[in-house]
Amino acid sequence: MGNLLYLIAVVLVILWIIGFVFHGFGPNVGGLIHILLVIAVVAILLKVINRAA
């Protein structure tokens, strides 16, 4: 389950970077992309914290 969250987080970050660079998602989806980015960062932080414990 943890690997799946990490994979989803990495994919979301990559999609966010692509959208940020190429503006391919349109202006109306910007809020959604940032919410997904926050979720991805939280998932990565949880992965790092769980690995350290």
mmCIF entry with sequence, helices, sheets and N, C-alpha, C, O atoms, coordinates in Angstrom:
data_MODEL
# 
_entry.id   MODEL 
# 
_entity.id                         1 
_entity.type                       polymer 
_entity.pdbx_number_of_molecules   1 
# 
_entity_poly.entity_id                      1 
_entity_poly.type                           'polypeptide(L)' 
_entity_poly.nstd_linkage                   no 
_entity_poly.nstd_monomer                   no 
_entity_poly.pdbx_seq_one_letter_code       MGNLLYLIAVVLVILWIIGFVFHGFGPNVGGLIHILLVIAVVAILLKVINRAA 
_entity_poly.pdbx_seq_one_letter_code_can   MGNLLYLIAVVLVILWIIGFVFHGFGPNVGGLIHILLVIAVVAILLKVINRAA 
_entity_poly.pdbx_strand_id                 A 
# 
loop_
_entity_poly_seq.entity_id 
_entity_poly_seq.num 
_entity_poly_seq.mon_id 
_entity_poly_seq.hetero 
1 1  MET n 
1 2  GLY n 
1 3  ASN n 
1 4  LEU n 
1 5  LEU n 
1 6  TYR n 
1 7  LEU n 
1 8  ILE n 
1 9  ALA n 
1 10 VAL n 
1 11 VAL n 
1 12 LEU n 
1 13 VAL n 
1 14 ILE n 
1 15 LEU n 
1 16 TRP n 
1 17 ILE n 
1 18 ILE n 
1 19 GLY n 
1 20 PHE n 
1 21 VAL n 
1 22 PHE n 
1 23 HIS n 
1 24 GLY n 
1 25 PHE n 
1 26 GLY n 
1 27 PRO n 
1 28 ASN n 
1 29 VAL n 
1 30 GLY n 
1 31 GLY n 
1 32 LEU n 
1 33 ILE n 
1 34 HIS n 
1 35 ILE n 
1 36 LEU n 
1 37 LEU n 
1 38 VAL n 
1 39 ILE n 
1 40 ALA n 
1 41 VAL n 
1 42 VAL n 
1 43 ALA n 
1 44 ILE n 
1 45 LEU n 
1 46 LEU n 
1 47 LYS n 
1 48 VAL n 
1 49 ILE n 
1 50 ASN n 
1 51 ARG n 
1 52 ALA n 
1 53 ALA n 
# 
_struct_asym.id          A 
_struct_asym.entity_id   1 
# 
loop_
_struct_conf.conf_type_id 
_struct_conf.id 
_struct_conf.pdbx_PDB_helix_id 
_struct_conf.beg_label_comp_id 
_struct_conf.beg_label_asym_id 
_struct_conf.beg_label_seq_id 
_struct_conf.pdbx_beg_PDB_ins_code 
_struct_conf.end_label_comp_id 
_struct_conf.end_label_asym_id 
_struct_conf.end_label_seq_id 
_struct_conf.pdbx_end_PDB_ins_code 
_struct_conf.beg_auth_comp_id 
_struct_conf.beg_auth_asym_id 
_struct_conf.beg_auth_seq_id 
_struct_conf.end_auth_comp_id 
_struct_conf.end_auth_asym_id 
_struct_conf.end_auth_seq_id 
_struct_conf.pdbx_PDB_helix_class 
_struct_conf.details 
_struct_conf.pdbx_PDB_helix_length 
HELX_P HELX_P1 AA1 GLY A 2  ? PHE A 22 ? GLY A 2  PHE A 22 1 ? 21 
HELX_P HELX_P2 AA2 PRO A 27 ? VAL A 29 ? PRO A 27 VAL A 29 5 ? 3  
HELX_P HELX_P3 AA3 GLY A 30 ? ALA A 52 ? GLY A 30 ALA A 52 1 ? 23 
# 
_struct_conf_type.id          HELX_P 
_struct_conf_type.criteria    ? 
_struct_conf_type.reference   ? 
# 
loop_
_atom_site.group_PDB 
_atom_site.id 
_atom_site.type_symbol 
_atom_site.label_atom_id 
_atom_site.label_alt_id 
_atom_site.label_comp_id 
_atom_site.label_asym_id 
_atom_site.label_entity_id 
_atom_site.label_seq_id 
_atom_site.pdbx_PDB_ins_code 
_atom_site.Cartn_x 
_atom_site.Cartn_y 
_atom_site.Cartn_z 
_atom_site.occupancy 
_atom_site.B_iso_or_equiv 
_atom_site.pdbx_formal_charge 
_atom_site.auth_seq_id 
_atom_site.auth_comp_id 
_atom_site.auth_asym_id 
_atom_site.auth_atom_id 
_atom_site.pdbx_PDB_model_num 
ATOM 1   N N  . MET A 1 1  ? 0.829  -1.197 0.000   1.00 0.00 ? 1  MET A N  1 
ATOM 2   C CA . MET A 1 1  ? 0.000  0.000  0.000   1.00 0.00 ? 1  MET A CA 1 
ATOM 3   C C  . MET A 1 1  ? 0.865  1.249  0.000   1.00 0.00 ? 1  MET A C  1 
ATOM 4   O O  . MET A 1 1  ? 0.543  2.228  -0.672  1.00 0.00 ? 1  MET A O  1 
ATOM 5   N N  . GLY A 1 2  ? 1.959  1.222  0.747   1.00 0.00 ? 2  GLY A N  1 
ATOM 6   C CA . GLY A 1 2  ? 2.847  2.377  0.804   1.00 0.00 ? 2  GLY A CA 1 
ATOM 7   C C  . GLY A 1 2  ? 3.507  2.657  -0.533  1.00 0.00 ? 2  GLY A C  1 
ATOM 8   O O  . GLY A 1 2  ? 3.670  3.814  -0.921  1.00 0.00 ? 2  GLY A O  1 
ATOM 9   N N  . ASN A 1 3  ? 3.889  1.592  -1.242  1.00 0.00 ? 3  ASN A N  1 
ATOM 10  C CA . ASN A 1 3  ? 4.500  1.781  -2.556  1.00 0.00 ? 3  ASN A CA 1 
ATOM 11  C C  . ASN A 1 3  ? 3.516  2.388  -3.540  1.00 0.00 ? 3  ASN A C  1 
ATOM 12  O O  . ASN A 1 3  ? 3.902  3.183  -4.397  1.00 0.00 ? 3  ASN A O  1 
ATOM 13  N N  . LEU A 1 4  ? 2.253  2.020  -3.422  1.00 0.00 ? 4  LEU A N  1 
ATOM 14  C CA . LEU A 1 4  ? 1.227  2.568  -4.303  1.00 0.00 ? 4  LEU A CA 1 
ATOM 15  C C  . LEU A 1 4  ? 1.055  4.060  -4.052  1.00 0.00 ? 4  LEU A C  1 
ATOM 16  O O  . LEU A 1 4  ? 0.940  4.837  -5.001  1.00 0.00 ? 4  LEU A O  1 
ATOM 17  N N  . LEU A 1 5  ? 1.035  4.470  -2.785  1.00 0.00 ? 5  LEU A N  1 
ATOM 18  C CA . LEU A 1 5  ? 0.923  5.896  -2.464  1.00 0.00 ? 5  LEU A CA 1 
ATOM 19  C C  . LEU A 1 5  ? 2.125  6.670  -2.993  1.00 0.00 ? 5  LEU A C  1 
ATOM 20  O O  . LEU A 1 5  ? 1.982  7.777  -3.512  1.00 0.00 ? 5  LEU A O  1 
ATOM 21  N N  . TYR A 1 6  ? 3.296  6.084  -2.858  1.00 0.00 ? 6  TYR A N  1 
ATOM 22  C CA . TYR A 1 6  ? 4.500  6.745  -3.344  1.00 0.00 ? 6  TYR A CA 1 
ATOM 23  C C  . TYR A 1 6  ? 4.455  6.886  -4.862  1.00 0.00 ? 6  TYR A C  1 
ATOM 24  O O  . TYR A 1 6  ? 4.825  7.930  -5.399  1.00 0.00 ? 6  TYR A O  1 
ATOM 25  N N  . LEU A 1 7  ? 4.006  5.850  -5.550  1.00 0.00 ? 7  LEU A N  1 
ATOM 26  C CA . LEU A 1 7  ? 3.894  5.897  -7.004  1.00 0.00 ? 7  LEU A CA 1 
ATOM 27  C C  . LEU A 1 7  ? 2.882  6.955  -7.445  1.00 0.00 ? 7  LEU A C  1 
ATOM 28  O O  . LEU A 1 7  ? 3.136  7.709  -8.384  1.00 0.00 ? 7  LEU A O  1 
ATOM 29  N N  . ILE A 1 8  ? 1.742  7.007  -6.767  1.00 0.00 ? 8  ILE A N  1 
ATOM 30  C CA . ILE A 1 8  ? 0.738  8.022  -7.090  1.00 0.00 ? 8  ILE A CA 1 
ATOM 31  C C  . ILE A 1 8  ? 1.296  9.415  -6.847  1.00 0.00 ? 8  ILE A C  1 
ATOM 32  O O  . ILE A 1 8  ? 1.065  10.321 -7.648  1.00 0.00 ? 8  ILE A O  1 
ATOM 33  N N  . ALA A 1 9  ? 2.024  9.598  -5.758  1.00 0.00 ? 9  ALA A N  1 
ATOM 34  C CA . ALA A 1 9  ? 2.605  10.901 -5.456  1.00 0.00 ? 9  ALA A CA 1 
ATOM 35  C C  . ALA A 1 9  ? 3.590  11.325 -6.532  1.00 0.00 ? 9  ALA A C  1 
ATOM 36  O O  . ALA A 1 9  ? 3.581  12.480 -6.958  1.00 0.00 ? 9  ALA A O  1 
ATOM 37  N N  . VAL A 1 10 ? 4.430  10.417 -6.972  1.00 0.00 ? 10 VAL A N  1 
ATOM 38  C CA . VAL A 1 10 ? 5.414  10.742 -8.009  1.00 0.00 ? 10 VAL A CA 1 
ATOM 39  C C  . VAL A 1 10 ? 4.716  11.093 -9.320  1.00 0.00 ? 10 VAL A C  1 
ATOM 40  O O  . VAL A 1 10 ? 5.100  12.050 -9.992  1.00 0.00 ? 10 VAL A O  1 
ATOM 41  N N  . VAL A 1 11 ? 3.695  10.323 -9.685  1.00 0.00 ? 11 VAL A N  1 
ATOM 42  C CA . VAL A 1 11 ? 2.957  10.607 -10.921 1.00 0.00 ? 11 VAL A CA 1 
ATOM 43  C C  . VAL A 1 11 ? 2.283  11.971 -10.844 1.00 0.00 ? 11 VAL A C  1 
ATOM 44  O O  . VAL A 1 11 ? 2.309  12.727 -11.815 1.00 0.00 ? 11 VAL A O  1 
ATOM 45  N N  . LEU A 1 12 ? 1.681  12.296 -9.703  1.00 0.00 ? 12 LEU A N  1 
ATOM 46  C CA . LEU A 1 12 ? 1.012  13.588 -9.557  1.00 0.00 ? 12 LEU A CA 1 
ATOM 47  C C  . LEU A 1 12 ? 2.002  14.744 -9.636  1.00 0.00 ? 12 LEU A C  1 
ATOM 48  O O  . LEU A 1 12 ? 1.701  15.780 -10.229 1.00 0.00 ? 12 LEU A O  1 
ATOM 49  N N  . VAL A 1 13 ? 3.169  14.577 -9.047  1.00 0.00 ? 13 VAL A N  1 
ATOM 50  C CA . VAL A 1 13 ? 4.183  15.633 -9.123  1.00 0.00 ? 13 VAL A CA 1 
ATOM 51  C C  . VAL A 1 13 ? 4.648  15.813 -10.564 1.00 0.00 ? 13 VAL A C  1 
ATOM 52  O O  . VAL A 1 13 ? 4.820  16.943 -11.022 1.00 0.00 ? 13 VAL A O  1 
ATOM 53  N N  . ILE A 1 14 ? 4.852  14.717 -11.277 1.00 0.00 ? 14 ILE A N  1 
ATOM 54  C CA . ILE A 1 14 ? 5.273  14.815 -12.679 1.00 0.00 ? 14 ILE A CA 1 
ATOM 55  C C  . ILE A 1 14 ? 4.196  15.508 -13.511 1.00 0.00 ? 14 ILE A C  1 
ATOM 56  O O  . ILE A 1 14 ? 4.508  16.370 -14.333 1.00 0.00 ? 14 ILE A O  1 
ATOM 57  N N  . LEU A 1 15 ? 2.927  15.136 -13.304 1.00 0.00 ? 15 LEU A N  1 
ATOM 58  C CA . LEU A 1 15 ? 1.839  15.789 -14.034 1.00 0.00 ? 15 LEU A CA 1 
ATOM 59  C C  . LEU A 1 15 ? 1.753  17.270 -13.701 1.00 0.00 ? 15 LEU A C  1 
ATOM 60  O O  . LEU A 1 15 ? 1.476  18.091 -14.576 1.00 0.00 ? 15 LEU A O  1 
ATOM 61  N N  . TRP A 1 16 ? 1.990  17.616 -12.429 1.00 0.00 ? 16 TRP A N  1 
ATOM 62  C CA . TRP A 1 16 ? 1.957  19.019 -12.037 1.00 0.00 ? 16 TRP A CA 1 
ATOM 63  C C  . TRP A 1 16 ? 3.067  19.797 -12.728 1.00 0.00 ? 16 TRP A C  1 
ATOM 64  O O  . TRP A 1 16 ? 2.841  20.911 -13.201 1.00 0.00 ? 16 TRP A O  1 
ATOM 65  N N  . ILE A 1 17 ? 4.257  19.225 -12.792 1.00 0.00 ? 17 ILE A N  1 
ATOM 66  C CA . ILE A 1 17 ? 5.379  19.894 -13.457 1.00 0.00 ? 17 ILE A CA 1 
ATOM 67  C C  . ILE A 1 17 ? 5.084  20.075 -14.937 1.00 0.00 ? 17 ILE A C  1 
ATOM 68  O O  . ILE A 1 17 ? 5.347  21.140 -15.496 1.00 0.00 ? 17 ILE A O  1 
ATOM 69  N N  . ILE A 1 18 ? 4.541  19.048 -15.574 1.00 0.00 ? 18 ILE A N  1 
ATOM 70  C CA . ILE A 1 18 ? 4.189  19.163 -16.992 1.00 0.00 ? 18 ILE A CA 1 
ATOM 71  C C  . ILE A 1 18 ? 3.141  20.256 -17.188 1.00 0.00 ? 18 ILE A C  1 
ATOM 72  O O  . ILE A 1 18 ? 3.257  21.066 -18.108 1.00 0.00 ? 18 ILE A O  1 
ATOM 73  N N  . GLY A 1 19 ? 2.136  20.285 -16.345 1.00 0.00 ? 19 GLY A N  1 
ATOM 74  C CA . GLY A 1 19 ? 1.104  21.315 -16.441 1.00 0.00 ? 19 GLY A CA 1 
ATOM 75  C C  . GLY A 1 19 ? 1.643  22.700 -16.160 1.00 0.00 ? 19 GLY A C  1 
ATOM 76  O O  . GLY A 1 19 ? 1.209  23.674 -16.774 1.00 0.00 ? 19 GLY A O  1 
ATOM 77  N N  . PHE A 1 20 ? 2.587  22.795 -15.237 1.00 0.00 ? 20 PHE A N  1 
ATOM 78  C CA . PHE A 1 20 ? 3.165  24.099 -14.900 1.00 0.00 ? 20 PHE A CA 1 
ATOM 79  C C  . PHE A 1 20 ? 4.026  24.622 -16.040 1.00 0.00 ? 20 PHE A C  1 
ATOM 80  O O  . PHE A 1 20 ? 4.001  25.815 -16.342 1.00 0.00 ? 20 PHE A O  1 
ATOM 81  N N  . VAL A 1 21 ? 4.782  23.743 -16.669 1.00 0.00 ? 21 VAL A N  1 
ATOM 82  C CA . VAL A 1 21 ? 5.694  24.152 -17.736 1.00 0.00 ? 21 VAL A CA 1 
ATOM 83  C C  . VAL A 1 21 ? 4.940  24.432 -19.031 1.00 0.00 ? 21 VAL A C  1 
ATOM 84  O O  . VAL A 1 21 ? 5.189  25.444 -19.686 1.00 0.00 ? 21 VAL A O  1 
ATOM 85  N N  . PHE A 1 22 ? 4.031  23.552 -19.401 1.00 0.00 ? 22 PHE A N  1 
ATOM 86  C CA . PHE A 1 22 ? 3.380  23.662 -20.703 1.00 0.00 ? 22 PHE A CA 1 
ATOM 87  C C  . PHE A 1 22 ? 1.978  24.263 -20.642 1.00 0.00 ? 22 PHE A C  1 
ATOM 88  O O  . PHE A 1 22 ? 1.376  24.507 -21.688 1.00 0.00 ? 22 PHE A O  1 
ATOM 89  N N  . HIS A 1 23 ? 1.449  24.506 -19.458 1.00 0.00 ? 23 HIS A N  1 
ATOM 90  C CA . HIS A 1 23 ? 0.098  25.042 -19.274 1.00 0.00 ? 23 HIS A CA 1 
ATOM 91  C C  . HIS A 1 23 ? -0.924 24.211 -20.042 1.00 0.00 ? 23 HIS A C  1 
ATOM 92  O O  . HIS A 1 23 ? -1.868 24.755 -20.614 1.00 0.00 ? 23 HIS A O  1 
ATOM 93  N N  . GLY A 1 24 ? -0.736 22.910 -20.054 1.00 0.00 ? 24 GLY A N  1 
ATOM 94  C CA . GLY A 1 24 ? -1.586 22.026 -20.834 1.00 0.00 ? 24 GLY A CA 1 
ATOM 95  C C  . GLY A 1 24 ? -2.918 21.719 -20.175 1.00 0.00 ? 24 GLY A C  1 
ATOM 96  O O  . GLY A 1 24 ? -3.838 21.245 -20.842 1.00 0.00 ? 24 GLY A O  1 
ATOM 97  N N  . PHE A 1 25 ? -3.043 21.979 -18.876 1.00 0.00 ? 25 PHE A N  1 
ATOM 98  C CA . PHE A 1 25 ? -4.277 21.631 -18.192 1.00 0.00 ? 25 PHE A CA 1 
ATOM 99  C C  . PHE A 1 25 ? -5.304 22.752 -18.228 1.00 0.00 ? 25 PHE A C  1 
ATOM 100 O O  . PHE A 1 25 ? -6.461 22.530 -17.873 1.00 0.00 ? 25 PHE A O  1 
ATOM 101 N N  . GLY A 1 26 ? -4.917 23.936 -18.642 1.00 0.00 ? 26 GLY A N  1 
ATOM 102 C CA . GLY A 1 26 ? -5.844 25.060 -18.707 1.00 0.00 ? 26 GLY A CA 1 
ATOM 103 C C  . GLY A 1 26 ? -5.891 25.819 -17.394 1.00 0.00 ? 26 GLY A C  1 
ATOM 104 O O  . GLY A 1 26 ? -5.478 25.300 -16.357 1.00 0.00 ? 26 GLY A O  1 
ATOM 105 N N  . PRO A 1 27 ? -6.391 27.041 -17.434 1.00 0.00 ? 27 PRO A N  1 
ATOM 106 C CA . PRO A 1 27 ? -6.383 27.880 -16.232 1.00 0.00 ? 27 PRO A CA 1 
ATOM 107 C C  . PRO A 1 27 ? -7.390 27.440 -15.171 1.00 0.00 ? 27 PRO A C  1 
ATOM 108 O O  . PRO A 1 27 ? -7.193 27.725 -13.989 1.00 0.00 ? 27 PRO A O  1 
ATOM 109 N N  . ASN A 1 28 ? -8.448 26.762 -15.560 1.00 0.00 ? 28 ASN A N  1 
ATOM 110 C CA . ASN A 1 28 ? -9.482 26.400 -14.599 1.00 0.00 ? 28 ASN A CA 1 
ATOM 111 C C  . ASN A 1 28 ? -9.104 25.211 -13.733 1.00 0.00 ? 28 ASN A C  1 
ATOM 112 O O  . ASN A 1 28 ? -9.729 24.975 -12.699 1.00 0.00 ? 28 ASN A O  1 
ATOM 113 N N  . VAL A 1 29 ? -8.106 24.474 -14.133 1.00 0.00 ? 29 VAL A N  1 
ATOM 114 C CA . VAL A 1 29 ? -7.725 23.274 -13.403 1.00 0.00 ? 29 VAL A CA 1 
ATOM 115 C C  . VAL A 1 29 ? -6.561 23.564 -12.454 1.00 0.00 ? 29 VAL A C  1 
ATOM 116 O O  . VAL A 1 29 ? -6.090 22.658 -11.766 1.00 0.00 ? 29 VAL A O  1 
ATOM 117 N N  . GLY A 1 30 ? -6.102 24.787 -12.409 1.00 0.00 ? 30 GLY A N  1 
ATOM 118 C CA . GLY A 1 30 ? -4.952 25.137 -11.579 1.00 0.00 ? 30 GLY A CA 1 
ATOM 119 C C  . GLY A 1 30 ? -5.154 24.811 -10.114 1.00 0.00 ? 30 GLY A C  1 
ATOM 120 O O  . GLY A 1 30 ? -4.239 24.307 -9.462  1.00 0.00 ? 30 GLY A O  1 
ATOM 121 N N  . GLY A 1 31 ? -6.341 25.090 -9.584  1.00 0.00 ? 31 GLY A N  1 
ATOM 122 C CA . GLY A 1 31 ? -6.626 24.790 -8.189  1.00 0.00 ? 31 GLY A CA 1 
ATOM 123 C C  . GLY A 1 31 ? -6.578 23.302 -7.905  1.00 0.00 ? 31 GLY A C  1 
ATOM 124 O O  . GLY A 1 31 ? -6.052 22.873 -6.879  1.00 0.00 ? 31 GLY A O  1 
ATOM 125 N N  . LEU A 1 32 ? -7.129 22.520 -8.816  1.00 0.00 ? 32 LEU A N  1 
ATOM 126 C CA . LEU A 1 32 ? -7.118 21.068 -8.654  1.00 0.00 ? 32 LEU A CA 1 
ATOM 127 C C  . LEU A 1 32 ? -5.698 20.528 -8.679  1.00 0.00 ? 32 LEU A C  1 
ATOM 128 O O  . LEU A 1 32 ? -5.350 19.646 -7.895  1.00 0.00 ? 32 LEU A O  1 
ATOM 129 N N  . ILE A 1 33 ? -4.884 21.054 -9.575  1.00 0.00 ? 33 ILE A N  1 
ATOM 130 C CA . ILE A 1 33 ? -3.499 20.603 -9.666  1.00 0.00 ? 33 ILE A CA 1 
ATOM 131 C C  . ILE A 1 33 ? -2.755 20.907 -8.369  1.00 0.00 ? 33 ILE A C  1 
ATOM 132 O O  . ILE A 1 33 ? -1.958 20.089 -7.908  1.00 0.00 ? 33 ILE A O  1 
ATOM 133 N N  . HIS A 1 34 ? -3.007 22.069 -7.778  1.00 0.00 ? 34 HIS A N  1 
ATOM 134 C CA . HIS A 1 34 ? -2.315 22.406 -6.537  1.00 0.00 ? 34 HIS A CA 1 
ATOM 135 C C  . HIS A 1 34 ? -2.797 21.537 -5.374  1.00 0.00 ? 34 HIS A C  1 
ATOM 136 O O  . HIS A 1 34 ? -2.007 21.181 -4.499  1.00 0.00 ? 34 HIS A O  1 
ATOM 137 N N  . ILE A 1 35 ? -4.065 21.200 -5.358  1.00 0.00 ? 35 ILE A N  1 
ATOM 138 C CA . ILE A 1 35 ? -4.565 20.286 -4.326  1.00 0.00 ? 35 ILE A CA 1 
ATOM 139 C C  . ILE A 1 35 ? -3.908 18.917 -4.476  1.00 0.00 ? 35 ILE A C  1 
ATOM 140 O O  . ILE A 1 35 ? -3.495 18.308 -3.489  1.00 0.00 ? 35 ILE A O  1 
ATOM 141 N N  . LEU A 1 36 ? -3.813 18.438 -5.716  1.00 0.00 ? 36 LEU A N  1 
ATOM 142 C CA . LEU A 1 36 ? -3.157 17.153 -5.957  1.00 0.00 ? 36 LEU A CA 1 
ATOM 143 C C  . LEU A 1 36 ? -1.682 17.212 -5.579  1.00 0.00 ? 36 LEU A C  1 
ATOM 144 O O  . LEU A 1 36 ? -1.126 16.229 -5.088  1.00 0.00 ? 36 LEU A O  1 
ATOM 145 N N  . LEU A 1 37 ? -1.050 18.353 -5.804  1.00 0.00 ? 37 LEU A N  1 
ATOM 146 C CA . LEU A 1 37 ? 0.350  18.509 -5.420  1.00 0.00 ? 37 LEU A CA 1 
ATOM 147 C C  . LEU A 1 37 ? 0.511  18.416 -3.907  1.00 0.00 ? 37 LEU A C  1 
ATOM 148 O O  . LEU A 1 37 ? 1.440  17.772 -3.420  1.00 0.00 ? 37 LEU A O  1 
ATOM 149 N N  . VAL A 1 38 ? -0.378 19.049 -3.170  1.00 0.00 ? 38 VAL A N  1 
ATOM 150 C CA . VAL A 1 38 ? -0.311 18.983 -1.708  1.00 0.00 ? 38 VAL A CA 1 
ATOM 151 C C  . VAL A 1 38 ? -0.493 17.540 -1.238  1.00 0.00 ? 38 VAL A C  1 
ATOM 152 O O  . VAL A 1 38 ? 0.216  17.086 -0.340  1.00 0.00 ? 38 VAL A O  1 
ATOM 153 N N  . ILE A 1 39 ? -1.431 16.825 -1.837  1.00 0.00 ? 39 ILE A N  1 
ATOM 154 C CA . ILE A 1 39 ? -1.638 15.419 -1.479  1.00 0.00 ? 39 ILE A CA 1 
ATOM 155 C C  . ILE A 1 39 ? -0.392 14.602 -1.788  1.00 0.00 ? 39 ILE A C  1 
ATOM 156 O O  . ILE A 1 39 ? -0.003 13.734 -1.006  1.00 0.00 ? 39 ILE A O  1 
ATOM 157 N N  . ALA A 1 40 ? 0.233  14.880 -2.925  1.00 0.00 ? 40 ALA A N  1 
ATOM 158 C CA . ALA A 1 40 ? 1.444  14.154 -3.301  1.00 0.00 ? 40 ALA A CA 1 
ATOM 159 C C  . ALA A 1 40 ? 2.578  14.431 -2.321  1.00 0.00 ? 40 ALA A C  1 
ATOM 160 O O  . ALA A 1 40 ? 3.298  13.512 -1.932  1.00 0.00 ? 40 ALA A O  1 
ATOM 161 N N  . VAL A 1 41 ? 2.741  15.680 -1.921  1.00 0.00 ? 41 VAL A N  1 
ATOM 162 C CA . VAL A 1 41 ? 3.806  16.032 -0.972  1.00 0.00 ? 41 VAL A CA 1 
ATOM 163 C C  . VAL A 1 41 ? 3.551  15.362 0.372   1.00 0.00 ? 41 VAL A C  1 
ATOM 164 O O  . VAL A 1 41 ? 4.484  14.857 0.996   1.00 0.00 ? 41 VAL A O  1 
ATOM 165 N N  . VAL A 1 42 ? 2.307  15.351 0.821   1.00 0.00 ? 42 VAL A N  1 
ATOM 166 C CA . VAL A 1 42 ? 1.978  14.691 2.086   1.00 0.00 ? 42 VAL A CA 1 
ATOM 167 C C  . VAL A 1 42 ? 2.287  13.197 2.001   1.00 0.00 ? 42 VAL A C  1 
ATOM 168 O O  . VAL A 1 42 ? 2.820  12.621 2.950   1.00 0.00 ? 42 VAL A O  1 
ATOM 169 N N  . ALA A 1 43 ? 1.958  12.568 0.877   1.00 0.00 ? 43 ALA A N  1 
ATOM 170 C CA . ALA A 1 43 ? 2.240  11.138 0.717   1.00 0.00 ? 43 ALA A CA 1 
ATOM 171 C C  . ALA A 1 43 ? 3.740  10.869 0.753   1.00 0.00 ? 43 ALA A C  1 
ATOM 172 O O  . ALA A 1 43 ? 4.182  9.885  1.347   1.00 0.00 ? 43 ALA A O  1 
ATOM 173 N N  . ILE A 1 44 ? 4.521  11.739 0.120   1.00 0.00 ? 44 ILE A N  1 
ATOM 174 C CA . ILE A 1 44 ? 5.977  11.574 0.137   1.00 0.00 ? 44 ILE A CA 1 
ATOM 175 C C  . ILE A 1 44 ? 6.520  11.757 1.546   1.00 0.00 ? 44 ILE A C  1 
ATOM 176 O O  . ILE A 1 44 ? 7.381  10.994 1.983   1.00 0.00 ? 44 ILE A O  1 
ATOM 177 N N  . LEU A 1 45 ? 6.024  12.762 2.258   1.00 0.00 ? 45 LEU A N  1 
ATOM 178 C CA . LEU A 1 45 ? 6.475  12.981 3.635   1.00 0.00 ? 45 LEU A CA 1 
ATOM 179 C C  . LEU A 1 45 ? 6.122  11.795 4.527   1.00 0.00 ? 45 LEU A C  1 
ATOM 180 O O  . LEU A 1 45 ? 6.933  11.385 5.358   1.00 0.00 ? 45 LEU A O  1 
ATOM 181 N N  . LEU A 1 46 ? 4.932  11.244 4.365   1.00 0.00 ? 46 LEU A N  1 
ATOM 182 C CA . LEU A 1 46 ? 4.561  10.065 5.149   1.00 0.00 ? 46 LEU A CA 1 
ATOM 183 C C  . LEU A 1 46 ? 5.480  8.894  4.848   1.00 0.00 ? 46 LEU A C  1 
ATOM 184 O O  . LEU A 1 46 ? 5.847  8.140  5.749   1.00 0.00 ? 46 LEU A O  1 
ATOM 185 N N  . LYS A 1 47 ? 5.848  8.741  3.595   1.00 0.00 ? 47 LYS A N  1 
ATOM 186 C CA . LYS A 1 47 ? 6.762  7.660  3.205   1.00 0.00 ? 47 LYS A CA 1 
ATOM 187 C C  . LYS A 1 47 ? 8.125  7.846  3.880   1.00 0.00 ? 47 LYS A C  1 
ATOM 188 O O  . LYS A 1 47 ? 8.704  6.888  4.393   1.00 0.00 ? 47 LYS A O  1 
ATOM 189 N N  . VAL A 1 48 ? 8.626  9.069  3.878   1.00 0.00 ? 48 VAL A N  1 
ATOM 190 C CA . VAL A 1 48 ? 9.929  9.351  4.488   1.00 0.00 ? 48 VAL A CA 1 
ATOM 191 C C  . VAL A 1 48 ? 9.866  9.150  5.997   1.00 0.00 ? 48 VAL A C  1 
ATOM 192 O O  . VAL A 1 48 ? 10.783 8.574  6.583   1.00 0.00 ? 48 VAL A O  1 
ATOM 193 N N  . ILE A 1 49 ? 8.801  9.617  6.628   1.00 0.00 ? 49 ILE A N  1 
ATOM 194 C CA . ILE A 1 49 ? 8.665  9.474  8.079   1.00 0.00 ? 49 ILE A CA 1 
ATOM 195 C C  . ILE A 1 49 ? 8.548  8.005  8.466   1.00 0.00 ? 49 ILE A C  1 
ATOM 196 O O  . ILE A 1 49 ? 9.171  7.567  9.433   1.00 0.00 ? 49 ILE A O  1 
ATOM 197 N N  . ASN A 1 50 ? 7.756  7.243  7.719   1.00 0.00 ? 50 ASN A N  1 
ATOM 198 C CA . ASN A 1 50 ? 7.596  5.820  8.033   1.00 0.00 ? 50 ASN A CA 1 
ATOM 199 C C  . ASN A 1 50 ? 8.879  5.039  7.806   1.00 0.00 ? 50 ASN A C  1 
ATOM 200 O O  . ASN A 1 50 ? 9.151  4.072  8.518   1.00 0.00 ? 50 ASN A O  1 
ATOM 201 N N  . ARG A 1 51 ? 9.665  5.444  6.828   1.00 0.00 ? 51 ARG A N  1 
ATOM 202 C CA . ARG A 1 51 ? 10.936 4.764  6.572   1.00 0.00 ? 51 ARG A CA 1 
ATOM 203 C C  . ARG A 1 51 ? 11.918 5.036  7.712   1.00 0.00 ? 51 ARG A C  1 
ATOM 204 O O  . ARG A 1 51 ? 12.694 4.156  8.084   1.00 0.00 ? 51 ARG A O  1 
ATOM 205 N N  . ALA A 1 52 ? 11.889 6.253  8.270   1.00 0.00 ? 52 ALA A N  1 
ATOM 206 C CA . ALA A 1 52 ? 12.819 6.618  9.335   1.00 0.00 ? 52 ALA A CA 1 
ATOM 207 C C  . ALA A 1 52 ? 12.453 5.937  10.655  1.00 0.00 ? 52 ALA A C  1 
ATOM 208 O O  . ALA A 1 52 ? 13.329 5.693  11.484  1.00 0.00 ? 52 ALA A O  1 
ATOM 209 N N  . ALA A 1 53 ? 11.196 5.634  10.854  1.00 0.00 ? 53 ALA A N  1 
ATOM 210 C CA . ALA A 1 53 ? 10.749 5.063  12.134  1.00 0.00 ? 53 ALA A CA 1 
ATOM 211 C C  . ALA A 1 53 ? 11.027 3.583  12.240  1.00 0.00 ? 53 ALA A C  1 
ATOM 212 O O  . ALA A 1 53 ? 10.708 2.966  13.257  1.00 0.00 ? 53 ALA A O  1 
# 
